[in-house]
Amino acid sequence: MKTKTLGQFIIEKQSDFPYAKGELSRLLRDIGIAEKIVNREVNKAGLVEILGETGETNIQGERVKKLDVFANDQFIAALKAGGEVCAIASEENDEIIPIESEISKNAKYVVAMDPLDGSSNIDVNVSVGTIFSIYRRTTLSGPGTTEDFMQRGTEQFAAGYIIYGSSCMLVYTTGKGVNGFTLDPSIGEFCLSHPVMQTPKMGSVYSINEGNYLHFPEGVKKYIKYCQEEDKATQRPYSSRYIGSGVADIHRNLIVGGIYIYPTTTKSPKGKLRLLYECNPLAFIIEQAGGKATTGGKRIMEIDIKELHQRTPLFVGSSDMVDTAMEFMVKYTTEKV
């Protein structure tokens, strides 16, 4: 069977975006360079001085891991060098990073990213990932501004995630379906391994941190109990699978079918996941694969962006399972989400 690389695939699909003139190809190439470097460091994390914390806390109030910083630096450097991006928004930076260079002054795109999702799992050798979202800028020229990022998820030009696990895999969409590419280390190229990915309408897995059960909305509590009940007609009980790395949980459910829930809690009444660079790109991918992504009441990609690090609850996965979870939220939960 002939191997098709990421670069070849993008060139073949170039006709879908005649106005892009190759910029997307180069932008994804830049992202690919950074992810290969990050994957290399993840794979030898126990052998080099990259494990552990830096002693700092980021804008989210989370302890910063050394590999968080490394991944963030690599993606920023690659995007700056490529010249296709005029600004970057990262989970690890309080404000956007405008790019003030000659090659970027007319760049058409901005990138929002979580450079290392699930970084609390780094030290215990569990899969982690990168999430990214690409928008066309709204300003005219020069370095990008915060205004360029204040766009709904429906305006995304492309989005993807990279999972660093038993293999390194890139999954992305440009609004024309979802395709997955696995890194072949022998040739240093991402090769098409999962063409036209579609998630089952129904699955048998629910993914949620049940340690927070007492703090969940009543609708979520009722839905969890529903998942645990025995019912042959709906093939319940479902299996509980929660890795704690969002990319890993969602990637599994995308392939085998399932629902991932990160709801509001009494501790995080607005939700905990970030809308711009976590929920919107994941929602775009899952919707393009035939699934759904909501807050438990609203479509994720239709939420207005008001803050760079805005938070939201997330219900994402197989469409029938998300619909059922939303019914429980409507029936049992009084607060708006």
N, C-alpha and C positions, 0 to 999 in steps of 0.2 A: 504494500500500500504506500502510495506517495505521501510524504510528509509535507504538510503545509504550515509554514511559519506564520507568526503574527504579522510580520511585515508584508508577506505575500498576501495574506488575507485582507489586510487593510487596503492595499493597493487595488485588489479586486473589487472592494466595496466602495471605492472612491467615487464612483458614478452616483452613489446615493446622496452625495454632498458636493455637487459641482461648484458651489461657492467656497468650499473649504480650501481648495487648491493645495492640498498636501499638508496643511498645518496640523491637522489632527493626527496624521501618520507620524509626523515628527514629534508631536507632543506625547503620544503614546510610547514612542521610542525612548524619549527622555525618562518617562515614568518607568519603562522597562529596565533601563540602565540602573536606576536607583534601586529597584526592587531586587535585581540580581546581587547587588552589593549588600543590601540588607539581608537577603536570604543567606549569603555566604557567612555573615556574622552570626545570624541566628543558628546556623548549623554547627558553629564551633563555639557557641556561647559559653560552654563549660570549660573551654580550653584557653580562653583569653579573658582579659580583665574587662568584661562587658556585662557581667551579672551584677545584681544588687541595685541599690538606690544611690542617687546623687546627693541626697540630703536636702533637696529642694522640693517645693510644692508648686504645682502649676495653677493656672487660672481656674481650673475646675476644683481646686482644693485637694488634688490627688498627689500622692508621693510620686516623684519622678524617678523612673528607672534609667539606668545608664543607656540601655538599648533604645529607650524612647528618644533620648537626645541624639543618639547616633542616627536613627532612622529619620528623624526630623531634619537633621543637617544634610543627609544624603539627598532627600527628595527636594529640599530647597535648592541645594547646589545644582542638581540636575535640571530643575525647571528654570533656574536663572540662566544657566549656560545655554539652554536650548533656544531661547529667544521667542518662544511662542506664547508666553504668559506675561501679563503686565502686573499681576498681583497674586499673592498666595495667602490663604487663610488656613491656619493649622490649629489643632487642638492644643498644641504646646505653646502657642504664642498669644498673648493678651490681645494684640491688635493685628491687623493685616500686615503683610510684608509687601509694600509696593516695590516694583522692580524698576529702578532708574538706570537704564542702560540704553545705549544707542540701538542695539539690536531688538530691544523690547518695546521701543516707544510706540510702534504701530501694531503691537501684538493684539490679537482679537479675543484672547481667552483669559479667564481667571480660573484658578484651581483651589478648591477647598478640600482639606484632607485630615484624616486621623492617621498619622504616620505609623502608629503601632497600636492597633486595637487589641485589647486583652493583655496588656503588658504586665498585669499582676501575675500572669501565668508564666512569664519568662523563666523565672528561677526554678520552676518545677517541670520544665521541658514539655509544656502543653502548647498546642498550636496557637499561634497569634496571627495577626493579619494587618493589612493596610486598606483603608477605604478612601476613595477619591471621587470627587465630583467636578465636572468641567462645565462652565457657563461661558457664553459669549458675553463680553463686556458690554455695559450699557453706556459708559462714558466714551468719548470720541477718540482721545489719544493721550499719550503721556503715561506716567505710572498709574496703575489702577487705584481705585478708592474703595472705601467700604460700601459705597452705593452700588458698585458692580456686583456685590454679593447679596444684596437685598432683593433677591428674586425667588419666587416660588419654585418648588421642585419640578413643577411642570415645565419650567424653562430650561431645564438641564439639557446640555448638548450631548454629554456622554457621562457615564459613571461606571465605576468598577471597584472590585476589591481584589486583593492578593492574599492568599492564604499560605503561610509558611508552615507546612506540616510534613507528612511522610513524603510528599512532593511539594514543589512550589507551583502554585497555580494562579493564573490571572483569569478572572471572569469579568466581562464588561459588556455594556450595551451602548448603542448610539440611538436607541429608539427604533431599531430595526431587528428586534430579537436579541437573544443573549447567547454568547459563545464563550467557551472556556478553553484556555490554553495552558498546557503543562510545560514547565521548564525542563528541557533535555540538557542535563549538565555536560554531556559528551560533546555537544556542538554549541552550547551556550545560547540556545534559541528557545523561545516559547513556541510550541507546536500545537496546532489545533487538535484537541483531544475530546472535547465535548461540544460538538456543533449543535446549534439550534436547541438550547436547553429549555425544557419545559418542566415545571413543577406539577406533580399530581394535584388534582382538584381536592383530593382527600388524602389524609395521611394518618399515621397511627402514633405520632410522636408529639408530645407537648414539651416545650422548653421554657422553664421559668425558675428563678431562684426561690424555691419554696421555703428557704430559711427566713424570708421576709413575710411569710403568710399572714401573720397577725396584723401587719401594717398595710395589707392590700385592700382595695375597694371591695365592697361586698360582691359585686358582679364577678370579679376575678376569683374570689373564694368559691363562689357557686360554680363557676366554670371548671375550676380544678377538681372539685368533687364530681362533677359530671364526667370529666375525663377518667376518673378513677372507678366509676361505676361499671358493673358488668352488664353488657347488653349486646347480644349476638348480632342483632340487626344492624348496629352501627360499629361492630367489631371493637367494642370497648370491653375492658379498660385499655386506654392508650398507654404507651410506654413513656416514662419520664426520662428525658435526656437533657442534661444541662452541663455544658462544658465550662461556661464562664467567660469564654472568648466569643463575642457576638458574631464575628465573621465565621468562626468554626461552626457554631450552632446553626446559623442561617444557611451556610453552605450545605451542611448535611440535610437540613429540611428541604432545601431547594431541590436536591437530588431525589430523596426518598419520600418526600411529603411530610408535612408537619406544621406546627405553629410555634413561633417564638414570641414570648410576651415579656415586655419590661414595662410594667404599669406604673402609675403614680403610687406613692406610698404616703403614710402620714409623715415620714421623714423628708420625702421629696415630692411635695404636692404638685409640682409642675412636671414631674417625670425627671429622669436622670440622663437619658441619652440626648445627644446634641442633634438638632434638626438639620443644620446646614451640611455638616460633613460626615454624619453617621446615618441618620434616618432617611433623608432625602435620597442619597445615592443607593442605599439598600432597597428603598421602596421602588425606585426606578427600575432596578434590576429585577426584583421579584414581580412587579407588574408586567414587565416585558416577557417574563417567563410564564405568565398566566396566573400568577398569584395576586394577593391583595396586601396592602399595608395601610393601617389606620391608627388613629390614637385610641381606638376603642369606640369612637363616635364619628370621627371625620377622616377623610382621606388625607394621608400624610402630605402628599405632594401639593395639596391645595392650601396649606397653612401659610399665612403671611410671615415672612422673615422680618423680625423687628430688632433682633440682637444677634451679634456674631456668634455667641455661644449659647443661643437660645435652646432650651430643653423641651422635651416632649415625651409622653408615653408612647409605646410602640407595640402594635399587634401586627405581626407580619408572617406570611406563609401561604399555605394552601388555601384557596379561596373559600371553600366550604367550611373549613375550620375557623377562619377569621370571621366569616358571617355568623357562625354559631356563637363565638365568643362575644361578638358585638350584641347579639340578642340578649345574652346574659347581662351585659353592661347596661343596656337600655332598661331591662326589666328590674334589676336589683340595685343599680348605682344611681344616686341622685345628683352627684357632682358632675359638672360639665367637663368633657375631655376633648 
